[in-house]
């Protein structure tokens, strides 16, 4: 009996010793690196206050971010606010975002991008050595895009269709992150001011996080999907289109109307001409012929309906989901009917897309055209060589935003005899042969100083052009929408 108890006690002691030994090995050997690097580790916090970070450069070697240590405190300096929503910020009080966060282990030297050196550093217990980072973005292009946006709220994304490299990614309004990167006591007020600016939302990266109604650029997607599916050909026409351009296209009792064609007479247009005039009616037909299931399938192929990652796995910047229908559990739900499908086909309805998503759509089409930038050759020359023997119509909308490109456009027209350019602008360009088409603003209800009952107010508001247009667009999403006293 005693011998049995001794053996049992010995067994329990061995198990307990093995458990304690295993725990020591786990926490002091296996998990030691992650514990040492945890952001809430007091030693890590103290060390980071004086920790140097590597510098960040644009593709041409221009300095974008650097660190200095003064009085035992590391401070990050950012040279160009146009990069803020890409680079992000590294702060003592608010952590890090953007590139600063995705590549933090490399920037502070915790990880070496060279796996051999990284292994040697671990074996030899070398001190961290900050590493520099070079982006694919060209500062000249980034600053140009930011200048074109000016004080407007918006975003610009430029991609290399051949490689997928990000050449520019700008969001405005922006801010200088230097003020929040140093002394925690001094960084609180600037950050609180940024957080309190609800009108401009300067902390929002509109290129990656903003969702917007894409409008007519969605017609490029619809055309690509329908051509690939064999639903249409470049010569496809719709017999009723000329009449529907004038009277509207009735889908399940809802009338889809054409936008102002600027004096162009409706015709029996095939695909190319319908793209040139940006016909809503034509692409509503195409979307209906493609069908809801195929439309959703191609949308997912193009990157809609799920988050997008920019950069290598584990170091990527996340782009919010873009949707072509009402989202359901983070995915695109089914179309609720033909009205929603037809509206989505020309970029309306419930379509909400990030600028990055629509840049990917454009890059996919550009990649299919196989226009590649040649090493050592200006892009204008590459584009000229591609267009020289082709009969094409180039449509440039809102040209007043890119007037500085006029010289390059002239070069293209001189070199490419079969190229035709259609330019639209919200302001007069003062060019020979220019046609000015005044577009009056939509009327608003004139209530004056009169006291109007809620029921009468619905009637008065409902008669004005602005309200009628609002109701028309609302019914593209919710066919039974009506103005009421409640809304």
C-alpha positions in Angstrom: 0.0 0.0 0.0 2.8 2.4 1.0 4.8 1.5 -2.1 1.8 2.2 -4.3 1.3 5.6 -2.7 5.0 6.4 -3.1 4.9 5.5 -6.8 1.7 7.6 -7.3 3.3 10.6 -5.5 6.4 10.1 -7.6 4.3 10.1 -10.8 2.5 13.3 -9.8 5.9 15.0 -9.0 7.3 14.0 -12.4 4.1 15.3 -14.2 4.3 18.6 -12.2 8.0 19.0 -13.0 7.4 18.3 -16.6 4.6 20.9 -16.6 6.7 23.6 -14.9 9.7 22.8 -17.2 7.5 23.0 -20.3 6.0 26.3 -19.2 9.4 27.8 -18.6 10.6 26.7 -22.1 7.4 28.0 -23.7 7.4 31.4 -22.1 11.2 32.0 -21.8 12.3 30.5 -25.1 9.4 30.0 -27.6 7.3 33.0 -26.7 10.1 35.2 -25.5 10.5 37.2 -28.8 6.8 38.0 -28.9 6.6 39.0 -25.3 9.6 41.2 -25.7 8.0 43.0 -28.6 4.5 43.5 -27.1 3.3 47.0 -27.3 2.1 47.0 -23.6 5.5 45.8 -22.4 6.8 48.7 -20.2 10.4 48.0 -21.3 9.3 48.2 -24.9 7.4 51.4 -24.3 10.5 53.0 -22.6 12.8 51.8 -25.4 10.6 53.0 -28.2 10.6 56.5 -26.9 14.2 56.8 -28.0 14.0 54.2 -30.8 15.2 55.3 -34.2 13.2 54.3 -37.3 14.5 53.8 -40.8 13.7 56.5 -43.4 11.1 56.2 -46.1 11.8 57.3 -49.7 9.8 57.6 -52.9 10.7 55.6 -56.0 13.2 58.3 -57.1 15.0 58.4 -53.7 13.4 61.6 -52.3 13.1 61.6 -48.6 9.5 61.3 -47.2 10.0 60.4 -43.6 12.9 60.4 -41.1 13.6 60.2 -37.4 15.7 62.3 -35.0 16.3 61.7 -31.3 16.4 64.7 -29.0 16.5 64.6 -25.2 15.9 60.9 -25.2 12.8 61.2 -27.3 12.5 60.0 -30.9 10.5 62.3 -33.3 9.3 61.4 -36.8 9.4 64.1 -39.5 7.2 63.9 -42.6 8.2 66.0 -45.6 5.1 65.9 -47.7 1.4 65.8 -46.5 0.3 64.4 -49.8 1.7 61.0 -48.6 0.1 61.1 -45.1 -2.7 58.6 -45.9 -0.2 56.2 -47.5 2.7 56.4 -45.1 0.5 56.9 -42.1 2.2 58.0 -38.9 4.3 56.6 -36.0 3.5 58.1 -32.6 4.2 57.5 -29.0 0.6 58.2 -27.9 -1.5 56.9 -30.8 0.5 54.0 -32.2 1.2 53.7 -35.9 -0.9 53.5 -39.1 -0.4 52.9 -42.8 3.1 51.9 -44.1 4.6 52.8 -40.8 2.6 50.1 -39.1 2.7 47.5 -41.9 6.5 47.6 -42.1 7.2 48.6 -38.5 9.4 45.6 -37.6 11.7 46.3 -40.6 11.8 50.1 -40.0 12.8 49.6 -36.3 15.2 46.8 -37.2 13.3 44.0 -35.3 13.3 42.0 -38.5 15.8 42.1 -41.4 14.3 41.6 -44.9 17.3 39.4 -45.7 16.5 36.0 -44.1 20.1 35.1 -43.7 21.0 38.3 -41.9 17.9 37.9 -39.8 19.0 34.4 -38.6 22.5 35.7 -37.8 21.1 38.6 -35.9 19.1 36.2 -33.7 22.0 33.8 -33.2 24.5 36.6 -32.4 21.9 38.6 -30.4 22.7 41.8 -32.4 21.1 45.1 -31.5 18.3 46.2 -33.9 19.4 48.2 -36.9 16.8 50.4 -38.5 16.2 49.7 -42.2 15.0 52.1 -44.8 12.0 51.6 -47.1 11.5 52.7 -50.7 8.0 53.0 -52.1 6.8 52.5 -55.7 5.1 55.9 -55.6 6.7 58.8 -57.5 6.6 62.0 -55.5 6.2 64.1 -58.7 3.0 62.2 -59.6 1.7 62.2 -56.0 2.2 66.0 -55.7 0.6 66.6 -59.1 -2.5 64.6 -58.2 -2.7 66.4 -54.9 -2.5 69.8 -56.7 -5.3 68.8 -59.0 -7.6 67.9 -56.1 -6.7 71.2 -54.4 -9.1 71.9 -51.6 -11.7 69.4 -52.8 -12.7 66.3 -50.9 -11.6 63.3 -53.0 -8.9 60.8 -53.9 -6.7 59.9 -56.8 -5.2 56.4 -57.4 -2.8 55.6 -60.2 -1.6 52.0 -60.8 0.9 50.4 -63.2 -1.3 48.0 -65.2 1.6 45.7 -66.0 2.9 45.2 -62.5 0.1 46.4 -60.2 2.5 48.9 -58.5 0.9 51.9 -56.9 2.3 55.0 -58.6 0.1 57.5 -56.7 -2.5 57.4 -54.0 -3.7 60.7 -52.7 -6.6 61.5 -50.3 -7.7 65.0 -49.5 -8.1 66.8 -47.1 -4.9 65.6 -45.5 -2.7 66.8 -42.7 1.0 67.0 -41.6 1.6 64.1 -39.2 4.8 65.5 -37.8 2.9 67.4 -35.1 1.6 64.2 -33.5 4.7 62.1 -33.8 6.9 63.6 -31.0 6.3 64.4 -27.3 3.0 62.8 -26.2 2.2 65.9 -24.2 2.4 68.1 -27.3 0.8 65.7 -29.8 -2.6 65.4 -28.0 -4.0 68.8 -29.0 -3.2 68.4 -32.7 -4.8 64.9 -32.8 -7.9 66.0 -31.0 -8.3 68.9 -33.5 -8.1 66.4 -36.3 -10.6 64.1 -34.7 -13.0 67.0 -34.0 -13.0 68.1 -37.7 -16.2 66.1 -38.6 -16.8 68.2 -41.7 -13.5 67.5 -43.5 -12.6 64.1 -41.8 -8.8 64.6 -42.5 -8.0 61.3 -40.8 -10.1 59.4 -43.4 -8.1 57.7 -46.2 -10.7 58.3 -48.9 -8.7 56.3 -51.5 -8.9 53.1 -49.4 -11.8 53.7 -46.9 -14.2 56.0 -48.8 -17.1 54.4 -50.7 -18.7 56.4 -53.5 -21.3 56.0 -56.3 -18.9 55.3 -59.3 -21.3 56.5 -62.0 -20.4 56.0 -65.7 -17.0 54.4 -65.1 -19.0 51.3 -64.1 -20.0 51.0 -67.8 -16.5 49.9 -68.6 -16.9 47.0 -66.2 -20.3 46.1 -67.6 -19.0 46.1 -71.1 -15.9 44.0 -70.2 -18.1 41.4 -68.3 -20.7 41.2 -71.1 -18.0 40.8 -73.8 -16.2 38.1 -71.9 -19.4 36.2 -71.2 -20.4 36.4 -74.9 -23.6 38.2 -74.1 -22.8 41.1 -76.5 -20.3 41.8 -79.3 -18.9 45.2 -80.4 -21.7 45.4 -83.0 -24.6 44.7 -80.6 -27.5 47.2 -80.8 -30.9 47.4 -79.2 -33.8 48.2 -81.5 -35.8 50.3 -79.0 -32.8 52.3 -77.8 -33.3 55.5 -80.0 -36.9 55.8 -78.8 -35.9 55.0 -75.2 -33.2 57.6 -75.2 -36.0 60.2 -75.6 -38.9 58.6 -73.7 -37.1 56.5 -71.1 -36.6 52.7 -70.7 -39.3 51.2 -68.5 -38.1 48.3 -66.3 -40.7 46.7 -64.0 -42.7 49.9 -64.0 -39.7 52.2 -63.2 -38.5 54.5 -66.0 -34.8 54.8 -66.5 -34.0 58.1 -68.2 -31.0 59.2 -70.2 -28.7 61.9 -69.0 -28.2 65.1 -71.0 -26.5 64.0 -74.2 -25.3 67.5 -75.0 -27.3 67.9 -78.2 -26.3 64.5 -79.6 -29.2 63.0 -81.6 -30.1 59.5 -80.2 -29.3 56.7 -82.6 -29.0 52.9 -82.9 -25.6 52.8 -81.3 -23.4 49.7 -81.0 -21.0 49.3 -78.1 -18.2 51.8 -79.0 -20.6 54.6 -79.8 -22.6 53.9 -76.6 -19.4 54.2 -74.6 -18.5 57.4 -76.3 -21.8 59.1 -75.4 -22.0 57.2 -72.1 -25.5 55.9 -72.7 -27.3 54.8 -69.6 -30.0 53.1 -71.7 -27.6 51.0 -73.7 -25.8 49.7 -70.6 -29.1 49.1 -68.7 -29.9 46.7 -71.6 -26.5 45.1 -71.4 -26.7 44.5 -67.7 -30.1 42.9 -68.0 -28.9 40.6 -70.7 -25.9 39.7 -68.6 -28.2 38.7 -65.7 -27.8 39.1 -62.0 -25.8 35.9 -61.3 -23.2 36.6 -64.0 -23.0 40.3 -63.0 -22.2 39.3 -59.4 -19.7 36.7 -60.6 -17.8 39.2 -62.7 -18.0 41.8 -60.0 -16.2 39.4 -57.6 -13.6 38.6 -60.3 -12.8 42.3 -60.5 -12.4 42.5 -56.7 -15.8 43.7 -55.6 -17.6 42.3 -52.5 -14.5 41.6 -50.4 -11.6 43.5 -48.8 -8.6 44.2 -51.0 -5.0 44.0 -49.7 -2.3 46.3 -51.1 1.2 44.9 -50.5 2.8 41.6 -49.5 0.9 39.2 -47.2 1.3 40.2 -43.6 2.4 43.8 -44.5 -0.6 45.0 -46.5 -2.8 48.0 -46.4 -6.4 47.0 -46.3 -9.0 48.5 -48.7 -12.6 48.5 -47.7 -15.0 46.3 -49.6 -16.8 47.7 -52.6 -20.4 46.6 -53.3 -22.6 46.3 -56.3 -25.7 45.4 -54.3 -26.9 45.8 -50.7 -24.1 44.2 -48.5 -25.0 41.1 -46.5 -22.5 39.9 -43.9 -19.6 41.6 -45.6 -20.5 40.2 -49.1 -22.6 41.4 -52.0 -26.2 40.3 -51.5 -28.5 39.2 -54.3 -30.1 41.7 -56.6 -33.6 42.6 -55.5 -34.9 42.9 -59.1 -34.2 44.1 -62.6 -34.4 47.8 -61.7 -31.5 47.4 -59.3 -29.5 45.4 -61.8 -30.2 47.8 -64.7 -29.2 50.8 -62.5 -26.0 49.0 -61.3 -25.0 48.4 -64.9 -24.3 52.2 -65.4 -22.9 52.8 -61.9 -26.0 53.8 -59.9 -28.4 51.8 -57.7 -26.7 50.4 -54.7 -23.1 50.4 -56.2 -20.6 51.8 -53.7 -16.9 51.6 -54.6 -13.6 52.8 -53.3 -11.3 54.8 -55.6 -8.8 51.9 -55.3 -11.4 49.5 -56.6 -12.2 51.6 -59.7 -8.5 52.1 -60.3 -8.2 48.3 -60.4 -11.0 48.1 -63.0 -9.3 50.7 -65.2 -5.9 48.9 -64.7 -7.5 45.6 -65.8 -8.8 47.2 -69.0 -5.5 49.0 -69.6 -3.6 45.7 -69.1 -5.9 44.0 -71.7 -4.9 46.8 -74.1 -1.2 45.8 -73.4 0.1 49.4 -73.2 3.3 49.0 -71.3 5.7 51.8 -70.2 9.1 51.2 -72.0 12.3 51.6 -70.0 14.0 54.8 -70.9 11.1 56.0 -73.1 8.7 58.7 -72.0 5.2 57.5 -71.4 3.8 59.9 -74.0 6.0 58.4 -76.7 4.8 54.9 -75.7 1.2 56.0 -75.8 1.8 57.7 -79.2 3.3 54.5 -80.7 0.3 52.5 -79.5 -2.3 54.9 -80.8 -0.6 55.9 -84.1 -2.3 53.3 -86.4 -5.6 53.0 -84.4 -8.9 54.7 -85.1 -10.2 55.6 -81.7 -12.2 58.2 -79.9 -10.6 59.5 -76.7 -13.1 61.0 -74.2 -11.7 63.4 -71.6 -14.2 64.5 -69.0 -13.8 67.5 -66.7 -10.7 68.6 -68.7 -10.5 71.9 -66.7 -8.9 69.7 -63.9 -5.9 68.7 -66.2 -5.2 71.8 -68.3 -1.5 71.3 -67.9 -1.8 68.1 -70.0 -2.8 70.2 -73.0 0.6 70.1 -74.6 0.8 66.3 -74.4 -2.7 66.0 -75.8 -1.6 68.2 -78.8 1.3 65.9 -79.4 -1.0 62.9 -79.6 -3.3 64.6 -82.0 -0.5 65.6 -84.3 1.1 62.2 -84.3 -2.1 60.1 -84.5 -4.1 61.1 -87.6 -7.0 58.7 -86.8 -7.4 59.8 -83.2 -10.4 61.9 -82.2 -10.6 63.6 -78.9 -13.9 64.6 -77.2 -13.3 67.0 -74.3 -15.8 68.2 -71.8 -15.3 71.0 -69.2 -17.3 72.8 -66.6 -15.6 76.1 -67.6 -15.0 77.5 -71.1 -11.6 76.5 -72.5 -11.6 79.2 -75.2 -10.6 76.8 -77.9 -11.4 77.1 -81.6 -14.6 75.2 -82.5 -15.6 74.9 -78.9 -19.4 74.4 -78.2 -20.8 75.9 -75.0 -23.9 74.3 -73.7 -25.4 76.2 -70.7 -26.8 73.8 -68.1 -29.1 75.6 -65.7 -29.2 74.4 -62.0 -32.2 72.5 -60.8 -34.9 74.6 -59.3 -35.5 74.5 -55.5 -38.9 75.2 -53.7 -39.6 78.8 -53.0 -41.4 78.9 -49.7 -40.6 82.5 -48.9 -41.9 83.5 -45.5 -45.1 81.6 -45.7 -46.2 79.1 -43.1 -46.8 75.9 -44.9 -48.6 72.8 -43.5 -46.7 69.5 -43.6 -49.1 68.1 -46.2 -48.8 71.2 -48.4 -45.0 71.2 -48.0 -44.8 67.7 -49.6 -46.7 69.0 -52.6 -44.7 72.2 -52.9 -41.3 70.4 -52.6 -42.4 67.5 -54.9 -43.0 69.9 -57.8 -39.5 71.4 -57.9 -36.9 69.9 -60.3 -34.3 69.1 -57.5 -36.8 67.1 -55.6 -38.1 65.3 -58.7 -34.5 64.3 -59.6 -33.9 63.1 -56.0 -37.0 61.0 -56.0 -36.1 59.5 -59.4 -32.6 58.5 -58.1 -34.1 57.2 -54.9 -36.5 54.9 -56.8 -33.6 53.4 -58.6 -32.7 51.9 -55.3 -36.2 51.6 -53.7 -38.9 51.5 -56.5 -41.7 52.4 -54.1 -40.1 55.5 -52.6 -42.4 58.5 -52.1 -42.0 61.9 -50.5 -43.9 62.0 -47.3 -44.4 64.2 -44.3 -42.1 61.9 -42.3 -39.1 62.1 -44.7 
